[in-house]
Amino acid sequence: MTKTKKDRIGLMDIGSNTIRLVVYELSANHIPYELQNVKTPARLSQYVDDDGVLSAEGIAVLITAVKSFKAICDGAKVNTLLPMATAAVRNATNQAEIVAATKEATGVEIQIVSDEHEAFYGQYAVAHSVHYKNGVTIDIGGGSAEITHFEQGNIINWISLPFGVVSLKEHYLSGKNYNDKDGLENIRKHIRKSLKELDWLKDQKLPVIGIGGSARNIANVHQRQVHYPLAGVHGYEMSEKNLEEMEDLFTNLSYKDLTDLDGLSRDRRDIIIPATIMFEELLSYVGTKTFVFSNRGLREGILLSYINNTYDNPFKLDELEDGTVKRLSETYHQMAKIVAQREKLAFQLLGEFEQHKDVDVPKYWDTLLCYAAKIYFIGNRIEPEAESQHTFYIVSNSNLNGFKHHDRVIIAALASYKNKSLLKQYLQPFEGWFSDDEVRWLIICGGILKFSDGLTTSHLNTVKSVKIALKKNKATLYIYHSGTILTESYLANRRLKHLNRIIAQELSLEFIDMTQDKK
């Protein structure tokens, strides 16, 4: 099915710990833009008795939240409402009563997300947003924990464990301090016992990808502890040792200090340690030292699935990196034909240098150069006089799906390349991230990209191709064109110094008019 009407989507995520509403608007290119994001720490699982019944008080809390969020959706003119409920409502023995009472009071009919679909949506979002093609996902909520093993974007195995951070806290820390040693040890034992039943997970040696609020809070706190230079935690990687350090930090702080800890939500103070233990134990069982946080989870999986099913699959797994860069380019209104021309010439010119002078830039950088060419100087849309600075900030701090943070900074440095002095200024906060060779490759590729951009300046696409001829005492760059190249030739001569840095001898330029040859 294909829709033509612009969608404004309200997604209610009714979890065991938190109820959240996110309002999105889809662009003409199906890019979801977040308009509103509100939540309430309902903790519905606390209102479930031993028989699995969600109490009248719990239902009232739910109805109050849904009614409030429905009013927000009405005010935002939402035309597609997705009210999705997970473990607390799903597992309640009076589920039908909850759904009926909520619909009667609010007009909203809650949709129950099965445990299988909850695992699917979380993994679906991860597969469409991180650079790992194979891995293990963990989404621990208030009342359940969904774990999947996926390969090439497809789920191989999955399970929904019948406990979450709130239920673990209620069972093992009730009436005790948040950091009670015996209670936490019992939580660890319970988790270990549960994982031992999952033979398909043992020693997979794949990265563990954490989803949801608890994982996000741990990543947030760690970034602040190490003064991480990038904004955003999507794709952020931590080691097994880092998780252990976080557990020690949370456990040894007083409750007041935990409350004031930068990066930790007040709503998660009493449940952050059980979550950290869960991640630690899962890493140990899987046999990996890599923990990755994904900011894309259940909600994003539901949203992406809705968009792909409604609009003929615009978010394709096999075009993950290409798609995310293309959408960033479109967001800043880059002209498609100029982007394609710049990319073609930059790729061609790098190939010429590699062929004739044995430039040792790794092949993977050819791809990074092409991505940077698509978004070169997008900061021009904000302020032309500071286009380089704005470009580096935008790209380096954007959640580029499918890219490691290291590669994201490379793309940002290339897309903003003006000169090597400014490049080194941008890289100062990233001390230790890049080797001397990588900095040299940045200067080479950045210079090539800047020169290639100059060959598109008239926006007439008159330059068709480039070729380098090297002889003993002479190096010539032939620029083949069709039509006038007044502005291109001016910038080519001005920017030639960037290419001269690549080889030991100076290049001379020769412009070949292909229309003259035809005559």
Protein Blocks (a to p, Z undefined) as FASTA:
>chain_A
ZZfbdcddddddddfkbccdddddddfkopacdfbdcdddfklmlmpcfkopacfklmmm
mmmmmmmmmmmmmmnopabdcddddfklmmpmklmmmmmmmmmmnopacddddfklmmmm
mmmmmmmmpfbfbdcdddddfkbccddddeehiafbdcddfbdfklmmmmmmgoiafklf
klmmmmmmmmmmmmmmmmmlgonlpacddedjklmmmmmmmmmmnopabgcjehpacdfk
lmmmmmmmmmmpcfklmmmpghiafklmmmmmmmmmmmmmmmmmnopabdcddfbdfklm
mmmmmmmmmnooaacfklmmmmmmmmmmmmnopafklmmmmmmmmmmmmmmmmmmnopab
dfklmmmmmmmmmmgoklmmmommlmmmmmmmmmmmpccehiafklmmmmmmmmmofbfk
lmmmmmmmmgokacfklmmmmmmmmmmmmmmmmmmmnonomafbdcddddfklccddddd
edjfklmmmmmmmmmmmmmmmpmbdcddddddfklmmZZ
